Amino acid sequence: MAAKTMQAFCYEGYGGGAAALKKVEIPVPVPKEGEILVKVEAASVNPCDWKIQSGLMKPSIPKFPCVPLTDIVGVVVNVGLGVDDFKPGDRIVSLLHYWIAGGLAEYAVAPANQAVKLPREVSPVQASGLPVAATTALKALQLVGTKFDGTGKHLNVLITVASGGVGLYAVQLAKLGNLHVTATCGARNINLIKSLGADEVLDYKTPEGASLKSPSGKKYDLVIYGSEGITWSIFEPNLSENGKVIDLNPVFPNVVSSLEETPFPKKQLIPFMMKLSKEDLELLVGLVKEGKLKTIIDSKHPFDKALNAWAISMEGHATGKIIIEM
Ligand SMILES: NC(=O)c1ccc[n+]([C@@H]2O[C@H](COP(=O)([O-])OP(=O)(O)OC[C@H]3O[C@@H](n4cnc5c(N)ncnc54)[C@H](OP(=O)(O)O)[C@@H]3O)[C@@H](O)[C@H]2O)c1
C-alpha cells in the first residue's frame, strides 16, 4: 500500500529557475483508468523541463502548481482500471505526459501505454535517461530509415550538440545503424565522442566547427540540430541532394527561409517534436540490456538536492544525463 502523502518538488508560476522549486508534502496521486501508480526510484532532467517552467508553452502548459519531470523509473504499487499488463512489484521506465509531468516526487502516475517493464540487467539510473533523450535520437535517425541492426543504407549524419543527453545516444544509435557520423561538441568532450564511434568530431567553438563542414567533404543525408542560431544558408551547402535537417528547437524564420530558398524541397528542414511510442522505448531498453547502448551520466543527485540537478541542466554544459535518485 502506498502512503497517503508524499514529498515532491513543485513550482507555482513561470520563471525563477531552481530557486522556484519548493519541497512540499502533497497527496499521493491516484491512478485513473489506463494509469499506474509508481514509487519513483530515479528520474532524469531534460532541457524541456525547465523550458516549460520558463514559459515555452505559455499560457496553457503547465497547470500550477507543477511537479516537473517526465522521465521516471520506479516500482508499480497500484494500477488503475483497464491496466492488465502491469502489476504491483513490476519495475518500469516511463515517459509521463509533458503537460502534466509529476516525476520529481516520491510517487507518480504514469500512462500504462507509455511504460515498459525493466529487465533485471538494466539499472534504474541507466533507464531513467532514456525516455525523452534517447527516443528523440531514435526518432530523428528513423526519419532517414536507419535500422539499428546495421542493415540500412550507409548514410552520412551530422550530430550537433553530441555531448548532450540527446547527442550521446544519437552517436551510439547512428553507429549501430552503420552511419558515418560527424559530430560537434566542445573540445573537452572530443575524445569521449570519438570513443563512442564518431568518425569525425569538430569543436563547435572553432571556425571549422561553426561551418558544420565535414572534414572529409561528406555531404550530410541527415543533420540532427540541437542548438540554436544557425541559418538555413549554413546548412544548405552541406546537405546531400535529399538531405534533411531535424531541428530540435524550431524557429519560424529558419523554416520560412528553407522553404523560400527551395520551394519544392528535396532538401528539408523538419521542425521536430518528440512523441514516444511504447515500441520505441522497448527497443531502447532492449539495446541497453544487450550492452549495445549506454546512458552516459553527467551527474547523480539525491532527491533532497534536486535543485542542483535543475540548475546544472539550465547552465547547458552537462555531458550526458543528469539523474535524480529518490
Ligand atoms: N523538439 C524535441 O522534441 C526535443 C527533444 C529533446 C531535446 N530537445 C532540445 O534539444 C537540445 C539538446 O538537448 P539535450 O538534452 O541533449 O541538451 P543538454 O544535455 O542540455 O546539452 C548540453 C551539451 O550541449 C553542448 N553544447 C552547447 N551548445 C553547443 C553547440 N553550439 N554545439 C555543440 N554542442 C553544444 C554542451 O557542451 P559544452 O559544455 O562544451 O558547451 C553540453 O555538453 C535542447 O535544446 C533541447 O531542448 C528537443
The ligand as an SDF file (V2000), in Angstrom:
LIG
                    3D

 48 52  0  0  0  0  0  0  0  0999 V2000
   11.9940   19.0030  -30.0500 N   0  0  0  0  0  0  0  0  0  0  0  0
   12.0830   17.9900  -29.1970 C   0  0  0  0  0  0  0  0  0  0  0  0
   11.1810   17.1280  -29.1240 O   0  0  0  0  0  0  0  0  0  0  0  0
   13.2980   17.8970  -28.3270 C   0  0  0  0  0  0  0  0  0  0  0  0
   13.5390   16.7180  -27.5960 C   0  0  0  0  0  0  0  0  0  0  0  0
   14.7070   16.6460  -26.8230 C   0  0  0  0  0  0  0  0  0  0  0  0
   15.5880   17.7320  -26.7780 C   0  0  0  0  0  0  0  0  0  0  0  0
   15.2940   18.8550  -27.4820 N   0  0  0  0  0  0  0  0  0  0  0  0
   16.2240   20.0030  -27.4750 C   0  0  0  0  0  0  0  0  0  0  0  0
   17.4690   19.5410  -27.9900 O   0  0  0  0  0  0  0  0  0  0  0  0
   18.5260   20.2620  -27.3850 C   0  0  0  0  0  0  0  0  0  0  0  0
   19.5570   19.2790  -26.8600 C   0  0  0  0  0  0  0  0  0  0  0  0
   19.0020   18.5800  -25.7490 O   0  0  0  0  0  0  0  0  0  0  0  0
   19.9460   17.8160  -24.7360 P   0  0  0  0  0  0  0  0  0  0  0  0
   19.0980   17.1690  -23.7160 O   0  0  0  0  0  0  0  0  0  0  0  0
   20.9220   16.9960  -25.4940 O   0  0  0  0  0  0  0  0  0  0  0  0
   20.7280   19.0800  -24.1020 O   0  0  0  0  0  0  0  0  0  0  0  0
   21.8430   19.1300  -22.9940 P   0  0  0  0  0  0  0  0  0  0  0  0
   22.0950   17.7480  -22.4760 O   0  0  0  0  0  0  0  0  0  0  0  0
   21.4910   20.1730  -22.0240 O   0  0  0  0  0  0  0  0  0  0  0  0
   23.1590   19.6170  -23.8270 O   0  0  0  0  0  0  0  0  0  0  0  0
   24.2790   20.0300  -23.1040 C   0  0  0  0  0  0  0  0  0  0  0  0
   25.5060   19.9580  -24.0170 C   0  0  0  0  0  0  0  0  0  0  0  0
   25.3690   20.8580  -25.1150 O   0  0  0  0  0  0  0  0  0  0  0  0
   26.6750   21.2250  -25.5340 C   0  0  0  0  0  0  0  0  0  0  0  0
   26.5390   22.3930  -26.4150 N   0  0  0  0  0  0  0  0  0  0  0  0
   26.0010   23.5910  -26.1010 C   0  0  0  0  0  0  0  0  0  0  0  0
   25.9880   24.4140  -27.2010 N   0  0  0  0  0  0  0  0  0  0  0  0
   26.5430   23.6840  -28.2150 C   0  0  0  0  0  0  0  0  0  0  0  0
   26.8070   23.9520  -29.5930 C   0  0  0  0  0  0  0  0  0  0  0  0
   26.5120   25.1440  -30.1510 N   0  0  0  0  0  0  0  0  0  0  0  0
   27.3690   22.9770  -30.3520 N   0  0  0  0  0  0  0  0  0  0  0  0
   27.6820   21.7800  -29.8290 C   0  0  0  0  0  0  0  0  0  0  0  0
   27.4610   21.4590  -28.5100 N   0  0  0  0  0  0  0  0  0  0  0  0
   26.9040   22.3980  -27.7160 C   0  0  0  0  0  0  0  0  0  0  0  0
   27.3700   21.4760  -24.2250 C   0  0  0  0  0  0  0  0  0  0  0  0
   28.7600   21.3660  -24.4130 O   0  0  0  0  0  0  0  0  0  0  0  0
   29.7810   22.4470  -23.7250 P   0  0  0  0  0  0  0  0  0  0  0  0
   29.6030   22.2730  -22.2540 O   0  0  0  0  0  0  0  0  0  0  0  0
   31.1160   22.0260  -24.2190 O   0  0  0  0  0  0  0  0  0  0  0  0
   29.3350   23.8210  -24.1960 O   0  0  0  0  0  0  0  0  0  0  0  0
   26.7920   20.3540  -23.3300 C   0  0  0  0  0  0  0  0  0  0  0  0
   27.6560   19.2270  -23.2710 O   0  0  0  0  0  0  0  0  0  0  0  0
   17.9010   21.1420  -26.3030 C   0  0  0  0  0  0  0  0  0  0  0  0
   17.7750   22.4420  -26.7950 O   0  0  0  0  0  0  0  0  0  0  0  0
   16.5390   20.5160  -26.0690 C   0  0  0  0  0  0  0  0  0  0  0  0
   15.5760   21.4460  -25.6280 O   0  0  0  0  0  0  0  0  0  0  0  0
   14.1780   18.9640  -28.2490 C   0  0  0  0  0  0  0  0  0  0  0  0
  1  2  1  0
  2  3  2  0
  2  4  1  0
  4  5  1  0
  4 48  2  0
  5  6  2  0
  6  7  1  0
  7  8  2  0
  8  9  1  0
  8 48  1  0
  9 10  1  0
  9 46  1  0
 10 11  1  0
 11 12  1  0
 11 44  1  0
 12 13  1  0
 13 14  1  0
 14 15  2  0
 14 16  1  0
 14 17  1  0
 17 18  1  0
 18 19  2  0
 18 20  1  0
 18 21  1  0
 21 22  1  0
 22 23  1  0
 23 24  1  0
 23 42  1  0
 24 25  1  0
 25 26  1  0
 25 36  1  0
 26 27  1  0
 26 35  1  0
 27 28  2  0
 28 29  1  0
 29 30  1  0
 29 35  2  0
 30 31  1  0
 30 32  2  0
 32 33  1  0
 33 34  2  0
 34 35  1  0
 36 37  1  0
 36 42  1  0
 37 38  1  0
 38 39  2  0
 38 40  1  0
 38 41  1  0
 42 43  1  0
 44 45  1  0
 44 46  1  0
 46 47  1  0
M  CHG  2   8   1  16  -1
M  END
$$$$
